[in-house]
Amino acid sequence: MSNVIELYNVSKKYPKATRFSLKDITFSIKQGDKIGIFGPNGAGKTTLMSILCRILPQTTGTVDYKHNDASVDSMQFLHSIGYVPQDFSFYPELTPYQNLMYFGTLYSIPKGELKKRINELMTVLGLSHVTHKKIHTFSGGMKRRVNLAIGIINNPAILFLDEPTVGVDVQSKNAIMAYLEELNANGTTVVYTSHHMNEAEHFCNTIVLIDQGELIVQGEIKEVIEQHNASDLQALFLQLTGSEYRD
């Protein structure tokens, strides 16, 4: 499969920082990938995700966005992605319908098409009974599903997920992960980060592990686990990053 994102020696140093948050990161993301970006607290995961989504600029290095092996500019790329942050990114005093109409309008989705898309997402994500209820009354799992709906309202070609199941019950987690599997099966490239190693091992096919801003290992997740004689992803994670506390 062709690459959709290529990173070459990407580094990031924040203003007034004494050290680089990322140092010479090089890897690629293939079309149709389910790639997991992992690392301990403070490893640089959020910074890397923010650079990939063009929320932050890199200090040095190159991020090349591709479509059918041809480079595309950042603006064209931004219209083709979805981003689901760990923090809720909606207006809680509004309803899911109102939120999705607002965010869908930002993508210039025609009103008729947008209404159809909202109904589809509310049904698939089990929220059709609360489409017109204010979100601040929702449970954590329901809020997490609204967050996901907003991130995919534009049918993104690439979906970035930062801890998409944090703080939700088992039923909501299973439903969310099943839907992400379906999106990927239909062609969506998924870039994912999580602290749930068991969930990540079952979901991802490719891993990028970073620590202290440096890329430690990358590749097909099963192959990397076997190469390091680890029993599973969690064992590999601890083997390569240590077991001491991280802040």
LINPESUL-V325360 format. One line per field, one symbol per residue. ss: DSSP state (H for helix, E for strand, C for the rest). phi: phi as a letter, one per 40 degrees, with the letter a starting at -180 (. if undefined). burial: + if it has 24 or more other ideal C-beta (glycine too) atoms within 12 Angstrom, else -. A space follows every 50 residues. Layout:
# LINPESUL-V325360
ss: ???
phi: ???
burial: ???
This chain:
# LINPESUL-V325360
ss: CCEEEEEEEEEECCCCCCCCCEEEEEEEEECCCEEEEECCCCCCHHHHHH HHCCCCCCCEEEEEEEECCEEECHHHHHCCEEEECCCCCCCCCCEHHHHH HHHHHHCCCCHHHHHHHHHHHHHHCCCHHHCCCEHHHCCHHHHHHHHHHH HCCCCCCEEEEECCCCCCCHHHHHHHHHHHHHHHHCCCEEEEECCCHHHH HHHCCEEEEEECCEEEEEEEHHHHHHHCCCCCHHHHHHHHHCCCCCC
phi: .ccbabbbfcbabcdgccaccbbfcbabbcdgcbbbbbicdgchcccccc cdcgcbcccagbbbbbafgbcbcccccccbbbbbccccbacccbcddccc cccccccgcddccccccccccccccgbccbdbbcccccccccccccdcdc cbccfccbbbbbfcbcgbccccccccccccccdccchccbbbbacccccc ccccbbbbbbafgbccaaiccccccccbfccaccccdcccbgbccbb
burial: --+++++--+++-------++++-++++++++++++++++--++++++++ ++++---++-+-++++-----+----+--+++++++-+++----+++-++ +-++--+------+--+++-++--+++--++-+-+--+--++++++++++ ++++++++++++++++-+---++-+++-++--++---++++++++++-++ +-+++++++++-+++++++-+--++--+-+--+--++--++------
